[in-house]
Amino acid sequence: MDSTPLVTFYRLIEEATPPRRADRSGLGSLPTRAYRHCDAVTSAAGFGWHICPPLDFELLWDGAQIWWRCPGLEADGLADWLPLGAAQYPHYAARFAAAAPAGLGDYAPPFLTALQEPGVVQVWTGLAARTAPGWSLLVRDLANLPRHPGYEPYEGIVETDRWFGPLFTNLRLTRTDTPIAFHAGQPFLQLQPIPQAAYADALLNGAGLIEDLAGLAPADWADYEASIVAPNRDPETLPGRYAAAARRRRRGGCPHAAGKTAKSLNPASGNPIVTTA
């Protein structure tokens, strides 16, 4: 059995919250009926890992300039709003320089960067990641949770099997003159592992199309009857039939995921926490 992790996370800012397996209940926000009976929704909500910011901070966009502030800068006389160009995580540059090999100490990644597009800011999660060969990470908004009213994350696919560096996201701020708060223990992103073959042009450009109802084969009609018609004809059919079947299928195991695990770090000890992917 292959014991190589599918994903390994690296906590480069030690205060950063380790990635958490995404919650099938949508952090408790899904309706009870959806949580109990809609496996499609709960599977999407639980696919991947939730990511939190490495510290509490606030952003403010006045329509022209992005401003920021965070706790911990009072000792430097910087307790008020600061204009954002590129900002380091507080007191991180010295820590990075002390840990990095010779010649790399001056290249600590910025924590926040205002991009040239109006109202767009790049946020570092405090993490880096590696994936198994042929796998990438999709960085996206939280699945099946209401969008934050103050910002929208851009989605991005990072080929982390060959590129190793800080795991960033870009946020488009959608409110002006209103502080937007981020909290260290509150997820704001979701990471999902995807095989690179899944988004290859050859695969996506080769999708088939059945033009109309006349194109459905007998097997298609038989499957439609089993999935849709038969349950509606049977008065004893219980809600959640699809969900129960999906759970039975998962319990049977996935041959493509045998032995694949994901590692995150225990914030207390710094030792890896191994979770099944």
Secondary structure, 3 states (H helix, E strand, C coil): CCCCCCEEEEECCCCCCCCEECCCCCCCCCCHHHHHHCHHHHHHHCCCEEECCCCCEEEEECCCCEEEECCCCHHHCCCCCEECCEECCCCHHHHHHHHCCCCCCCCCCCCEEECCCCCEEEEEEEEEEEECCCEEEEEECCCCCCCCCCEEECCEEECCCCCCCEEEEEEEECCCCCCEEECCCCCCEEEEEEEHHHHCHHHHCCCCCCCCHHHCCHHHHHHHHHHHHHHHHCCCCCCCHHHHHHHHHHHCCCHHHCCCEEEEECCCCCCEEEEEC
